[in-house]
Amino acid sequence: MDRDIKRKLDEALEMLRELTCVRRKPKRRTSILVFGLTGVSPMSKSINIGATTTATVAYTDNSGASDPIYSVPAWAATPDGLVTLAPATDGLTCVITGVAAGDATVTATAEGDPQPGTNTITATGTVTVKVAEDTAGTLTFS
């Protein structure tokens, strides 16, 4: 019985050595940040102060096929104070509201590998917030 246990341990150690020698070639991954309508993929959007737009993030591999992510995307905007972000629970969409005039860089970052920090993917887009312009005038006669 001792020989049988030793043989099984030796086999298990050999399998472990083989597994540690295997290296996985990481996929090249890309990301797309889409503002507005489905099927339209601008990397930037202009909105007025107080207006909103919805951004959708999609992660793909180098062939353009949809690729899984292993974390809920984290949304951020810089500089602070130009927009507010309200991401959906799954993190794949985010409602962006214009707060002050200027250009805000919006990012959605997620893990592209089950092991955190191995393949972090960031999608980036720009939201230009502007002051609404007058588009009509009214004349009043007395």
LINPEMO-V93524 format. One record per residue. N is the residue number from 1. RES is the residue in three letters. SS is DSSP state (alpha for helix, beta for strand, coil for the rest). PHI is phi in degrees with one decimal (NA if undefined). PSI is psi as a letter, one per 30 degrees, with the letter a starting at -180 (NA if undefined). Layout:
n=N res=RES ss=SS phi=PHI psi=PSI
n=N res=RES ss=SS phi=PHI psi=PSI
This chain:
n=1 res=MET ss=coil phi=NA psi=e
n=2 res=ASP ss=alpha phi=-63.0 psi=e
n=3 res=ARG ss=alpha phi=-66.1 psi=e
n=4 res=ASP ss=alpha phi=-64.6 psi=e
n=5 res=ILE ss=alpha phi=-64.1 psi=e
n=6 res=LYS ss=alpha phi=-62.0 psi=e
n=7 res=ARG ss=alpha phi=-62.4 psi=e
n=8 res=LYS ss=alpha phi=-66.2 psi=e
n=9 res=LEU ss=alpha phi=-64.2 psi=e
n=10 res=ASP ss=alpha phi=-61.5 psi=e
n=11 res=GLU ss=alpha phi=-63.3 psi=e
n=12 res=ALA ss=alpha phi=-64.7 psi=e
n=13 res=LEU ss=alpha phi=-64.3 psi=e
n=14 res=GLU ss=alpha phi=-64.2 psi=e
n=15 res=MET ss=alpha phi=-63.2 psi=e
n=16 res=LEU ss=alpha phi=-63.0 psi=e
n=17 res=ARG ss=alpha phi=-60.4 psi=e
n=18 res=GLU ss=alpha phi=-63.0 psi=e
n=19 res=LEU ss=alpha phi=-65.1 psi=e
n=20 res=THR ss=alpha phi=-73.2 psi=f
n=21 res=CYS ss=alpha phi=-86.1 psi=f
n=22 res=VAL ss=coil phi=-78.5 psi=k
n=23 res=ARG ss=coil phi=-115.9 psi=k
n=24 res=ARG ss=coil phi=-89.4 psi=k
n=25 res=LYS ss=coil phi=-78.5 psi=j
n=26 res=PRO ss=coil phi=-68.9 psi=k
n=27 res=LYS ss=coil phi=-73.2 psi=k
n=28 res=ARG ss=coil phi=-79.5 psi=k
n=29 res=ARG ss=beta phi=-121.4 psi=k
n=30 res=THR ss=beta phi=-128.1 psi=l
n=31 res=SER ss=beta phi=-143.1 psi=l
n=32 res=ILE ss=beta phi=-132.2 psi=k
n=33 res=LEU ss=beta phi=-109.7 psi=j
n=34 res=VAL ss=beta phi=-113.8 psi=k
n=35 res=PHE ss=beta phi=-107.8 psi=k
n=36 res=GLY ss=coil phi=86.5 psi=b
n=37 res=LEU ss=coil phi=-72.9 psi=k
n=38 res=THR ss=coil phi=-63.6 psi=k
n=39 res=GLY ss=coil phi=89.9 psi=f
n=40 res=VAL ss=coil phi=-109.6 psi=k
n=41 res=SER ss=coil phi=-126.9 psi=h
n=42 res=PRO ss=coil phi=-73.6 psi=k
n=43 res=MET ss=coil phi=-93.1 psi=g
n=44 res=SER ss=beta phi=-147.1 psi=l
n=45 res=LYS ss=beta phi=-152.2 psi=k
n=46 res=SER ss=beta phi=-108.5 psi=k
n=47 res=ILE ss=beta phi=-138.5 psi=l
n=48 res=ASN ss=beta phi=-85.9 psi=l
n=49 res=ILE ss=coil phi=-58.0 psi=k
n=50 res=GLY ss=coil phi=89.0 psi=f
n=51 res=ALA ss=coil phi=-86.1 psi=l
n=52 res=THR ss=beta phi=-125.3 psi=l
n=53 res=THR ss=beta phi=-143.2 psi=l
n=54 res=THR ss=beta phi=-111.0 psi=k
n=55 res=ALA ss=beta phi=-104.1 psi=k
n=56 res=THR ss=beta phi=-122.2 psi=k
n=57 res=VAL ss=beta phi=-107.5 psi=k
n=58 res=ALA ss=beta phi=-133.3 psi=k
n=59 res=TYR ss=beta phi=-113.6 psi=k
n=60 res=THR ss=beta phi=-133.1 psi=l
n=61 res=ASP ss=beta phi=-88.5 psi=a
n=62 res=ASN ss=coil phi=-67.7 psi=f
n=63 res=SER ss=coil phi=-92.8 psi=f
n=64 res=GLY ss=coil phi=92.7 psi=f
n=65 res=ALA ss=coil phi=-77.2 psi=k
n=66 res=SER ss=beta phi=-59.3 psi=k
n=67 res=ASP ss=coil phi=-125.8 psi=k
n=68 res=PRO ss=coil phi=-70.4 psi=l
n=69 res=ILE ss=coil phi=-118.8 psi=l
n=70 res=TYR ss=coil phi=-116.8 psi=g
n=71 res=SER ss=coil phi=-152.5 psi=l
n=72 res=VAL ss=coil phi=-72.0 psi=k
n=73 res=PRO ss=coil phi=-55.9 psi=k
n=74 res=ALA ss=beta phi=-99.3 psi=k
n=75 res=TRP ss=beta phi=-99.8 psi=k
n=76 res=ALA ss=beta phi=-148.5 psi=l
n=77 res=ALA ss=beta phi=-139.8 psi=k
n=78 res=THR ss=beta phi=-134.4 psi=k
n=79 res=PRO ss=coil phi=-71.8 psi=l
n=80 res=ASP ss=coil phi=-63.9 psi=k
n=81 res=GLY ss=coil phi=93.0 psi=f
n=82 res=LEU ss=coil phi=-88.5 psi=e
n=83 res=VAL ss=beta phi=-138.6 psi=l
n=84 res=THR ss=beta phi=-111.9 psi=k
n=85 res=LEU ss=beta phi=-118.4 psi=k
n=86 res=ALA ss=beta phi=-131.8 psi=i
n=87 res=PRO ss=beta phi=-70.8 psi=k
n=88 res=ALA ss=coil phi=-69.2 psi=l
n=89 res=THR ss=coil phi=-56.7 psi=e
n=90 res=ASP ss=coil phi=-80.6 psi=f
n=91 res=GLY ss=coil phi=76.4 psi=g
n=92 res=LEU ss=coil phi=-84.5 psi=f
n=93 res=THR ss=beta phi=-133.3 psi=l
n=94 res=CYS ss=beta phi=-151.1 psi=k
n=95 res=VAL ss=beta phi=-85.9 psi=k
n=96 res=ILE ss=beta phi=-114.1 psi=k
n=97 res=THR ss=beta phi=-115.3 psi=k
n=98 res=GLY ss=beta phi=-72.8 psi=k
n=99 res=VAL ss=coil phi=-115.1 psi=e
n=100 res=ALA ss=coil phi=-143.7 psi=l
n=101 res=ALA ss=coil phi=-66.1 psi=k
n=102 res=GLY ss=beta phi=145.8 psi=l
n=103 res=ASP ss=beta phi=-102.1 psi=k
n=104 res=ALA ss=beta phi=-110.0 psi=k
n=105 res=THR ss=beta phi=-90.0 psi=k
n=106 res=VAL ss=beta phi=-108.7 psi=k
n=107 res=THR ss=beta phi=-127.9 psi=k
n=108 res=ALA ss=beta phi=-129.5 psi=j
n=109 res=THR ss=beta phi=-114.4 psi=k
n=110 res=ALA ss=beta phi=-141.9 psi=l
n=111 res=GLU ss=beta phi=-88.0 psi=k
n=112 res=GLY ss=coil phi=-97.3 psi=g
n=113 res=ASP ss=coil phi=-144.2 psi=k
n=114 res=PRO ss=coil phi=-60.7 psi=f
n=115 res=GLN ss=coil phi=-92.0 psi=j
n=116 res=PRO ss=coil phi=-54.5 psi=k
n=117 res=GLY ss=coil phi=85.6 psi=f
n=118 res=THR ss=coil phi=-78.1 psi=e
n=119 res=ASN ss=coil phi=-146.8 psi=i
n=120 res=THR ss=beta phi=-81.8 psi=k
n=121 res=ILE ss=beta phi=-116.9 psi=k
n=122 res=THR ss=beta phi=-124.2 psi=k
n=123 res=ALA ss=beta phi=-99.5 psi=k
n=124 res=THR ss=beta phi=-131.0 psi=k
n=125 res=GLY ss=beta phi=-148.1 psi=l
n=126 res=THR ss=beta phi=-119.4 psi=k
n=127 res=VAL ss=beta phi=-113.1 psi=k
n=128 res=THR ss=beta phi=-97.5 psi=j
n=129 res=VAL ss=beta phi=-102.0 psi=k
n=130 res=LYS ss=beta phi=-130.5 psi=l
n=131 res=VAL ss=coil phi=-77.6 psi=k
n=132 res=ALA ss=coil phi=-62.2 psi=k
n=133 res=GLU ss=coil phi=-92.0 psi=k
n=134 res=ASP ss=coil phi=-66.5 psi=k
n=135 res=THR ss=coil phi=-117.9 psi=f
n=136 res=ALA ss=coil phi=-152.1 psi=l
n=137 res=GLY ss=coil phi=-127.3 psi=l
n=138 res=THR ss=coil phi=-127.3 psi=k
n=139 res=LEU ss=coil phi=-98.4 psi=k
n=140 res=THR ss=coil phi=-120.1 psi=k
n=141 res=PHE ss=coil phi=-107.4 psi=k
n=142 res=SER ss=coil phi=-107.0 psi=NA
